[in-house]
């Protein structure tokens, strides 16, 4: 990720490192393809573990659920998941009162950074139904347009604009039709791009990829720094 994008998520990463169990601090076992590892901080007893496992087993494709109460870790085995499926796993653990804080696969680690004080809480609440998506090396307006085309296909998305200087797409949605950040990740991936942070009224979802993004050629040096993107 380039220096411009770093400035938008640096604070979130610092908070995550200080307040939550980070990806690098997880147990030594690294999830392989088809495995998802979640840190569920509120899961503290066998009853909690059973409740979380019960919610996860309702999901299509889940083959097994393993729990380590000492590290508050849940390991889920299933076919290689999309980001939408990861969102369902996250939601299932929330429904089981597990309090998920981070999720990792063989390709990426995902961590939600919640507002830490009243000022941060007001800032995210003022976003309303808008989400800011930071892209890993948003190279040109053409790349932004490819992503926007995928985002416009999501139910509830009403407008997409771009801030090239901050490598960020601003997505406005219908307040009555919430758009999950996990659906946003799938949409960006469908455009062959990678998000590194998604900020909304829930906080910031920070994504750390296991490998570096492939370099892009500089074929569009002149382009607007800001502007809306048509459907």
N, C-alpha and C positions, 0 to 999 in steps of 0.2 A: 504494500500500500504506500502511496506517495505521501510526501510531507503534508500536503494540503488536507488530505483526508484525515491524517493523524490528529490534526488540531480539533476536529469535531468530536472524536471519540476518546481522546486522551483522558479526560476527566472520568468518563465512565469506566475505563479500564483500571484507573487508579483506585476507584471506589471498589470495583470488583475484587482486585487483589487484596484490599484491606479487609473487606467485609464478608467474603464468601470463600468456599472451597474451590479453588481454581482448577483448571484442566490439568495442569502440571502437578498438582498436589493430590490427584486421584490415586487410587491403588495402582500398583505396578502393572497389573494386567491391562493391556491395551485392547479395546474392542476391535474385533475383526469385522469383515463384511457381514451384514445381517445381524450385528450385535449393537445394542444401544446401551450406554451406561448413563445413569442419571443420579445426581446427588440430590437426595430428598431430606432436607435438614430437619423437618418436623417429624420424620419417621423415627420413633424412639422405642417402640416395644413390639412384641409379637402381634398384638392386636392391630397396631398401625400397619405392620408389614402385610398382614392378611387382608386388610382393607385396600391397601394400594395394589396388591397382587390381584385381588378380585376385580378391581376396575380395569387393570391391564389385560386380564384374560377375556374381557368382553370385546377387545379389539380384534378385528379380522387379521389373521396371519400370525398372531403371537403364538410361538411354539413353547417357550418356557420363560419363567420369571425367577431370577435368583436375587436374594436379599442378603446384605451384610449390615446388620444393625450397628455394629461397632463403628462403621465408616459412613452410615446413612446412605449406602449405595444400593441402587437397583440395577440389575443387568437383565435386559430384555433381548431374547433371541427371536428373530423373525426374518422373512425375506428382506433383501437390501431395501431400506426404506427411502421414500421421498421426503422432502421437508414437510409436506402436508401430513404424512404419517408420523413424523417426529412431533408435530404439533398435537396430534391426537394422543400420543404417548404422554406428552407434557400435561395435557388437559386431564387425562385419566389419573395421573398422579396428583394433580390438584384436587380432583374430585374425591380422591381417597385421603385427602388432608395430609399428603406427604410433604407439601411445601418444596417443590422442585426449585433449585437455584441454578443448576448447570446440567448440560446434556452433552454427551460426546459420542461420536462414531469414528470409524477408521479414517474419515476424510475431513472432519471438522469438529470443533468444540463450540457450543452455544451457551451463552450465559446472559441471564436477565439481570440488569442492574436497575433496581428500584430507586425512586427518589429518596434521598437520605435526610432531607430537612424540608422545612416549610417552603423555603425559596425554590428549591428544585421541584417540589410538588406543585406549586403554583405555575411554574414554567411549563411542566408537561400537561397540566390541566388546560392551560391556555391554547395548547395545540388542537384541542377538540378532536375532530375526526381526521386530522392531517397526520401523515407519516413522512419522515425524512429518511431516505435510503442512501447510505454512503456506498459507492461502488468501488471495488478494487481496480484502480487504474482505469477510470472512465476516460477513455482515450479521445473520443470525438463525439460530435453531435449525432453522427450516424449510429454510434453505439447506444447513445441515449434514446434515440428513436426506436431502435430494436427492442429495448427494454420496455419503453412506453407502450408499444404495441401489445406486448404480453400483459402489462398491467391493466390496460384498458379492457382486456378480456375478462378481468375479474369482476364479479358482480359487486356493485357498490362504488367502484372507482368512477369519479366524475371528472377529474382533471389531473393531468400530469405536467409538471414543468421541470426545468433543469437549471442547476447552478453549476456550470462547468468548473468554475474556480474551486469550488468545494467538493467537486466530484459527487454531487448529490442530486437525487431526483426527489421532488416534492410531490407527494401524492395526496390529493384531496378526495375524500370519500363521503358517501351519504351517511350521516349519523345514525340513520335507522337501519343501515346495512353494514355492520362492522366488518372490516377486512383483517383477517388474522395475519400477523407478520410472517407466519410459516407459509401461508399462501403466497405472500410477496416473495419469499425466498425461492419458491418453486417457479414463479413467474420470471424472476431475474435469471435463474438457471436455464430456463427454456430459451432465453435470449443469448445463451453461451457467455454470460457474465457472472461475476461473483459479488454478492453484497458482503460488507464487513461490519455494518451496523445499521440497525433499523430503530429509529426513535419515534415513539408515539406517546399517547397519554397513559400508557402502562409503564413507561420507563424506556430503557435502551436494551435491545437485544444485540449483544456483541458476538460476532462470528469470527473465530480464529481458524483459518484453513491449515491443513497439515502440510500442504505443498505451496510453493510460490506460483503465482499466476504466470501463464505464458506471456512473454513480451509481445508488444504490438508495434507495428510499423507506424511511423509518423507521416501519414498521407493526407492529414487534414489539419494543417497548422492554423489556418484562419477560421474561426468559428465564433458565434456569439457566446458570451460568458453566461448569460441568463436568458430565459424565455420559456413560453409555453410550448407544449408539443401537441399537435393535433392528433385526433384519432385517425 
